[in-house]
Amino acid sequence: VAGADSGLSLIEPSCLSYYCSLPNKTFEYLSAGLPFICSDLPDVRKEFDEYDICWFSNPDCLDKLIREMTREELKRKKKSVIMHRQKWDWNVEKLKLADVYQSITTSTL
């Protein structure tokens, strides 16, 4: 994966579960240091929009997006991925998860 120019994570919002999804594949791309193209779904946009690490696309626009993508844009987004990917790193996320578990066990005592 790390040898690719970008990743691709497209989810068809055919049901509410898919519409509200945040695909694991996007986090794999981040871990590999890759910008990615992803479906323009609400939770995906909410999670990644401010970081300039991906392109949002709908199936109708995908071919146009790929044809118009430039090397400069790829480089810029890749730099942004490298700069921001630690936000989603497991070493950061596991601490958040541990806090949640701790609050659950503390509140049930």
N, C-alpha and C positions, 0 to 999 in steps of 0.2 A: 504494500500500500504506500509506503513512504516514497517509493520511486515515481509515483504518479504526479501529474500536475495538479489535479484536484480530485475530490471525491464526489459521489453522486448518491443522494439519499432522497428518493422520491416516494411519497406515500399518497395514494389516491384516497381522498377523504370520503370513502364510500359508506362509512358509518361513524357514529359519534366517537367511538374508541379511536379510530384512525384520525379523525378530525382533531382530536385533543392529544394526539401522541407527541412524544419527544423521542425520536428514534435513537437507539443505541449506536447506530452506525455513525451518526454525527460526532459522537464522543470518541469513537475509534479514529475518525479522521483527525480530530483535534490532537489526540494523543500521538498520532503519527506526524503532526506538524503540517497537515494539509488543509487548505481552504476547501470548501465544498459547495455544491449546488444542492439545495434542498427545497422541498415543497413549502409553499407559502402558507403554512398553517399557523394559527394563533399562538400556540405555546412555543413553537419553534422560533417564530419571529420575536416573541417576548424574551426568550432566552438569549438569542444571538444578535439581534438587530443592532445594538449599540456598539458592537465590537469590530465591525467591518471584516468579518472572517468568512463570510459566505455570500452566496447569491441566492435570492429567493426566486422561485420560478413556479409557474403552473405549466401543465403539459402543453398547452397551446403556444407557449412562448419559449420552450426549452431550446429548440433548434436555433432560434434567433439569438438567444443568450449565448449559446456556445459559439456561434459564428462570429459574434461581435466581441467576444472576450479577447483581451489583449495580454501580451506578455507582461507589460507594466502593471496591469491590474492584478494578474496572478501573483507577481512579486510583492505588490503592496499588501494583498490579502494574506499571503504566506507570512510576511513579516508581522502582521497583526495577529495571526494565529500563534506564532512563536511567542509574542509578547503577552498574550492573554490566556494561553491554554492552561497555565497552572491553576486558573480559577476552577477548572473542571477536573483537575488531577485527582486521582483516587486518594492520595495522601491528604488532600484538603477535604474531600467529600466524606471520607471515613470518620473524620473528627465531628463533622456535622451529624452524621448518623449516630455516632456514639452519644452525642449530646441528646438526641431525640430519645434513644433507648434509656439513657440515664433519667431524663425527665419523666418517662413513663413509669419506670420502676420506682422512682422517688414518690410520684403522685399516688401510686397504688399501695404504698406502705401505710 
